[in-house]
Amino acid sequence: MKAVLIGGSGATGRALVQLMLKCDKITEIIVLLRRISFEEHTKLKQVIVDFDHLTDFEQHIQGDIAISCLGTTLKDAGSKEAQWKIDHDLNLQFAALAKKNDLPTFMLLSAVHADPESKIFYNRMKGSLEQDVKALDFNRLIIVQPGALIRPNTDRLGEKAAITALRIFNKIGLLKAYQALSVAQVANAMLQAIIHYMEGNHTLTVEEIKKLSAETIA
């Protein structure tokens, strides 16, 4: 199986690429990046792209599955408009190019409580993206909706504080939908879904991610 991926420099994307390199069922991985981010590997091709002109690189969006782990924070983007351009518009453009090039499967890393009608900006942005990608009508669409992500060696103090608070609430049975999961858990669940989930639309909730992440690498 040949995979093409964007968002490989992020924590989840990086973890997924590393797992796919170890998986016999994945024969080739093309990662579209702003800069070289991985060590050389016989199965891995790193393509440096200008994401402001993604259509100029559509010849590289070829294979059996397209995967997007691309996303940013409001703080890093600088504004809601800039975040929407990355998290929604760029992801949708990538998906549309994958559909144009007849890739049968698309996998999208989204978020819990994604809802195009939500009054919360982040949830509305993620929900709108899910809705627009579904409209492209892939043979197989896998949407992954984790809650909080535990990133290795993160320096985001707010993120650390939020995860600590979530763990406290989870222990007393609250906010289970937002349960913090490590990027390694999410990445392994994504790989298992790629291998085992057949045609149609699939949504991985936090509970489904936990279940799949317990499986070993195929």
C-alpha distance (Angstrom), angle and dihedral (degrees) to the residues before:
residue distance angle dihedral
M1 . . .
K2 3.80 . .
A3 3.81 117.7 .
V4 3.81 131.8 -167.9
L5 3.80 118.3 -163.9
I6 3.79 142.0 -175.0
G7 3.79 123.9 -165.0
G8 3.79 92.9 45.0
S9 3.79 94.0 142.2
G10 3.81 92.0 61.4
A11 3.78 121.4 90.1
T12 3.81 97.4 -103.8
G13 3.79 94.7 39.7
R14 3.79 91.5 49.7
A15 3.81 91.3 49.7
L16 3.80 91.4 48.9
V17 3.81 93.2 50.1
Q18 3.81 90.7 51.1
L19 3.81 90.9 51.2
M20 3.79 93.2 47.1
L21 3.79 90.2 52.5
K22 3.82 87.7 60.6
C23 3.80 94.7 45.8
D24 3.80 117.3 95.9
K25 3.80 91.9 -154.6
I26 3.82 91.2 62.7
T27 3.81 107.1 73.0
E28 3.81 101.0 174.6
I29 3.80 136.2 14.2
I30 3.79 124.1 -162.9
V31 3.80 113.4 -168.3
L32 3.80 119.6 -167.7
L33 3.81 108.5 -148.3
R34 3.79 143.7 164.7
R35 3.81 89.1 -131.3
I36 3.80 139.3 3.0
S37 3.81 106.6 -76.2
F38 3.80 107.5 164.6
E39 3.75 138.2 57.9
E40 3.79 115.1 -104.9
H41 3.81 117.0 -84.2
T42 3.79 132.2 172.9
K43 3.83 91.7 -122.7
L44 3.79 95.4 44.9
K45 3.80 130.5 84.9
Q46 3.81 117.8 -177.8
V47 3.80 113.9 -158.7
I48 3.81 117.9 -166.9
V49 3.79 108.5 -142.5
D50 3.78 140.4 176.6
F51 3.79 102.0 -125.8
D52 3.80 90.3 -160.2
H53 3.81 86.1 66.9
L54 3.79 102.1 32.9
T55 3.80 93.6 150.9
D56 3.81 88.4 67.0
F57 3.82 87.3 66.9
E58 3.79 100.4 43.1
Q59 3.82 91.2 116.1
H60 3.80 86.6 73.7
I61 3.81 93.1 55.0
Q62 3.78 94.6 87.5
G63 3.79 133.7 122.4
D64 3.78 142.2 64.5
I65 3.80 101.1 -56.2
A66 3.80 136.6 22.3
I67 3.79 116.7 -154.3
S68 3.78 128.5 -167.1
C69 3.79 120.5 -162.9
L70 3.80 90.7 157.0
G71 3.77 119.5 135.4
T72 3.77 143.1 127.0
T73 3.79 139.5 -162.8
L74 3.77 127.3 -107.1
K75 3.81 88.9 -116.9
D76 3.81 93.6 53.2
A77 3.82 93.8 42.2
G78 3.80 92.9 49.3
S79 3.81 97.4 -140.2
K80 3.79 141.9 26.8
E81 3.80 89.7 -108.5
A82 3.80 92.1 54.1
Q83 3.80 92.1 46.3
W84 3.81 91.3 49.6
K85 3.82 89.6 51.7
I86 3.82 90.9 56.3
D87 3.79 103.7 32.9
H88 3.80 96.8 39.2
D89 3.79 113.2 16.1
L90 3.80 99.7 39.5
N91 3.79 93.1 43.7
L92 3.80 91.0 49.2
Q93 3.79 91.5 48.3
F94 3.79 90.2 52.3
A95 3.81 90.6 49.2
A96 3.80 91.8 48.3
L97 3.81 91.4 51.8
A98 3.80 90.0 48.9
K99 3.81 89.5 52.1
K100 3.80 91.2 46.8
N101 3.80 89.2 53.1
D102 3.82 91.5 50.1
L103 3.79 99.1 -113.4
P104 3.81 102.5 165.4
T105 3.81 97.6 -151.7
F106 3.79 134.3 50.3
M107 3.80 126.7 -175.7
L108 3.79 120.7 -165.5
L109 3.78 127.2 -168.0
S110 3.79 102.4 -145.1
A111 3.81 131.2 153.1
V112 3.78 141.9 -102.2
H113 3.82 115.7 -82.9
A114 3.81 93.8 18.5
D115 3.80 104.2 171.5
P116 3.83 128.0 163.6
E117 3.82 89.3 -149.2
S118 3.80 96.3 49.5
K119 3.79 119.9 124.9
I120 3.80 88.2 -144.0
F121 3.81 108.7 90.9
Y122 3.82 97.5 -141.1
N123 3.82 94.2 47.5
R124 3.81 91.1 45.7
M125 3.82 91.8 49.7
K126 3.81 92.9 50.4
G127 3.80 92.2 43.4
S128 3.79 92.3 50.2
L129 3.78 90.0 51.3
E130 3.80 92.4 49.9
Q131 3.80 90.1 49.3
D132 3.81 93.2 49.2
V133 3.81 93.7 46.5
K134 3.81 91.0 49.5
A135 3.81 88.3 54.3
L136 3.82 89.2 62.0
D137 3.82 86.9 68.5
F138 3.80 103.8 -140.6
N139 3.81 116.9 -170.1
R140 3.80 87.0 -120.0
L141 3.80 125.6 18.8
I142 3.78 122.2 -179.2
I143 3.81 116.7 -171.0
V144 3.80 117.2 -169.9
Q145 3.81 117.4 -155.9
P146 3.82 111.9 -174.4
G147 3.77 123.5 169.6
A148 3.80 119.4 -141.5
L149 3.81 114.5 -5.9
I150 3.78 123.9 -139.3
R151 3.78 105.7 -144.5
P152 3.81 120.2 -165.4
N153 3.79 114.2 -108.6
T154 3.79 93.8 -3.3
D155 3.80 116.3 177.8
R156 3.81 94.3 -163.4
L157 3.81 104.3 116.6
G158 3.80 93.1 -168.7
E159 3.79 90.3 52.8
K160 3.80 91.9 51.2
A161 3.79 91.6 49.0
A162 3.81 92.7 48.5
I163 3.81 92.8 50.6
T164 3.80 91.3 49.0
A165 3.81 90.3 51.1
L166 3.81 91.8 47.0
R167 3.78 91.5 52.8
I168 3.78 90.1 53.7
F169 3.81 92.3 49.8
N170 3.82 91.9 44.7
K171 3.82 90.9 55.0
I172 3.79 89.3 60.9
G173 3.79 93.3 44.3
L174 3.80 99.5 -98.8
L175 3.81 131.7 128.4
K176 3.81 93.2 8.2
A177 3.81 90.9 158.5
Y178 3.80 88.7 63.1
Q179 3.81 94.7 47.6
A180 3.79 110.2 152.2
L181 3.80 114.8 -113.2
S182 3.78 128.9 -175.7
V183 3.79 117.5 -111.9
A184 3.81 86.6 -120.0
Q185 3.81 90.0 60.2
V186 3.79 92.6 48.0
A187 3.81 93.2 46.0
N188 3.80 92.5 50.2
A189 3.80 91.2 48.8
M190 3.81 89.1 51.1
L191 3.80 91.6 52.1
Q192 3.80 92.1 47.9
A193 3.81 90.3 50.4
I194 3.82 91.0 50.4
I195 3.79 90.3 53.8
H196 3.80 101.5 39.3
Y197 3.82 109.6 26.2
M198 3.80 113.5 90.0
E199 3.82 132.9 -156.0
G200 3.79 122.0 -36.9
N201 3.78 134.7 47.5
H202 3.79 120.1 -44.6
T203 3.80 129.4 -177.8
L204 3.80 119.9 -162.1
T205 3.79 110.9 -149.7
V206 3.78 123.0 -167.8
E207 3.80 90.5 -92.3
E208 3.80 92.2 49.0
I209 3.80 90.7 48.1
K210 3.82 90.0 52.4
K211 3.81 90.9 49.5
L212 3.81 94.9 47.8
S213 3.80 94.2 42.5
A214 3.81 89.4 63.2
E215 3.81 89.3 65.8
T216 3.80 119.6 95.5
I217 3.78 123.8 -116.9
A218 3.79 110.0 -81.5
